[in-house]
Amino acid sequence: MEETCELPDGKLILRTLAMPADTNANGDIFGGWIMSQMDIAGGILSKEVSGTRTVTIAVESMKFIRPVKVGDVVSCYGTVERIGNTSITLQLEVWVEPVLRHEDSKCPYFKVTEAAFTYVAIDHQGNKTPIVKRGC
C-alpha cells in the first residue's frame, strides 16, 4: 500500500533548529522547548491578526505525537480558530524535518505536536482591549 504524506494546516509562522542544549534527560528535545516555540509562533500570529499586543492565557489539548531529535528542523504552523471581542484562539501544529537522521517513512516531514493556544489583546497599560483589526 502506497504511503500518503500529510500536510501541515495553516500558515508557516516559525522555523528553527533543535539544538543539543534543548534536550531532556532522555536525549530528546524537551517538550517545554517545543511548547515555547509554539507560544512564540502563536504570539506572532495573534499580533498580526489583532494589530495590538497580546498575552497567552490558555493552552488546551496539547498532545505530543512523536519525539524531536537534535538537528531536526522544527516548523510551527498556525490557523485562526476563533476571534472574540478581546481574545483569539489559534490552532498550532509543529512539524519536523529529520535532516540528520533517516526515517523509514517516504514523507520528508511529520507532525510532532498540536494544541489550541488562546491569546488576549491588551493595551499599553496591560488591560484587555477590543480587537479591531480582523486581518489573517
C-alpha positions in Angstrom: 0.0 0.0 0.0 1.4 3.4 -1.0 2.1 5.8 1.9 0.4 9.2 1.7 2.1 12.3 3.2 0.0 14.5 5.5 0.4 18.3 5.0 0.6 20.9 7.7 -2.5 23.0 8.4 -2.2 26.8 8.3 0.5 29.4 7.7 4.2 28.8 8.4 5.0 31.1 11.2 8.3 30.0 12.7 11.2 27.7 11.6 14.1 26.8 13.8 16.7 24.1 14.5 16.6 21.7 17.5 19.9 22.0 19.3 21.7 19.9 21.9 21.0 22.5 24.7 17.3 21.8 24.2 17.4 18.1 25.2 15.8 16.4 28.2 17.3 13.6 30.3 16.4 11.1 27.6 18.3 12.9 24.9 15.2 14.0 23.0 14.2 17.6 22.6 12.4 18.8 25.8 8.7 19.2 25.4 8.8 22.6 27.2 11.1 23.9 24.5 8.7 22.8 21.8 5.8 24.4 23.7 7.8 27.7 24.0 8.4 27.7 20.2 4.6 27.2 19.7 3.9 30.1 22.1 6.4 32.4 20.2 4.7 31.4 16.9 1.3 32.0 18.3 2.3 35.4 19.7 3.4 36.4 16.2 0.2 35.3 14.6 -2.0 36.8 17.3 -0.3 40.2 16.9 -0.7 40.1 13.2 -4.4 39.3 13.5 -5.2 41.7 16.4 -2.9 44.6 15.4 -2.0 45.0 19.1 -0.1 43.4 22.0 -1.3 40.0 23.1 -0.7 37.7 26.0 -1.1 34.0 26.3 -4.0 33.0 28.6 -4.6 29.3 27.8 -3.2 26.2 26.2 -5.6 23.4 25.5 -5.4 19.9 24.2 -1.6 19.7 24.0 -0.5 16.3 22.8 2.9 15.1 21.8 2.8 12.6 18.9 6.5 11.9 18.2 9.8 12.8 19.7 12.0 15.6 18.2 15.8 14.9 17.9 18.8 17.2 17.9 19.3 18.5 14.4 15.7 18.3 13.3 14.3 21.3 11.6 11.2 22.4 13.6 8.4 24.4 11.9 5.4 25.9 13.6 2.2 26.4 11.6 -1.0 28.1 12.7 -4.6 28.8 11.8 -7.1 31.2 13.4 -9.8 29.1 15.1 -11.8 31.9 16.7 -11.7 35.6 17.1 -13.7 37.0 20.0 -14.1 40.5 21.4 -10.7 40.6 23.1 -9.4 37.1 22.5 -8.0 34.9 19.7 -7.8 31.2 19.7 -5.2 29.6 17.4 -4.7 26.0 16.4 -0.9 25.5 16.3 1.0 22.5 14.9 4.7 21.6 15.0 6.2 19.6 12.1 9.7 18.3 11.9 12.0 17.6 9.0 14.5 15.0 10.3 17.5 16.4 8.4 20.2 14.5 10.3 18.5 11.1 10.7 16.8 8.6 8.4 13.2 7.8 8.9 11.5 4.7 7.4 8.8 6.9 6.0 8.8 8.3 2.5 7.4 11.6 3.8 10.1 14.2 4.3 8.4 15.6 7.5 5.9 14.7 10.2 3.7 16.3 12.8 5.1 16.1 16.4 2.5 18.1 18.4 -0.6 20.3 18.2 -2.6 22.4 20.6 -5.1 25.3 20.8 -3.5 28.5 22.2 -5.6 31.4 23.3 -4.3 35.0 23.5 -5.9 38.2 24.8 -5.4 41.6 23.2 -4.1 44.2 25.7 -3.4 47.9 25.6 -0.2 49.7 26.8 -1.4 49.5 30.4 -1.9 45.7 30.2 -5.7 45.9 30.2 -7.9 43.9 27.9 -8.7 45.8 24.7 -11.1 45.0 21.9 -9.7 43.5 18.7 -10.4 45.9 15.8 -8.1 44.6 13.1 -9.5 41.4 11.6 -6.7 40.5 9.2 -5.4 36.9 8.9 
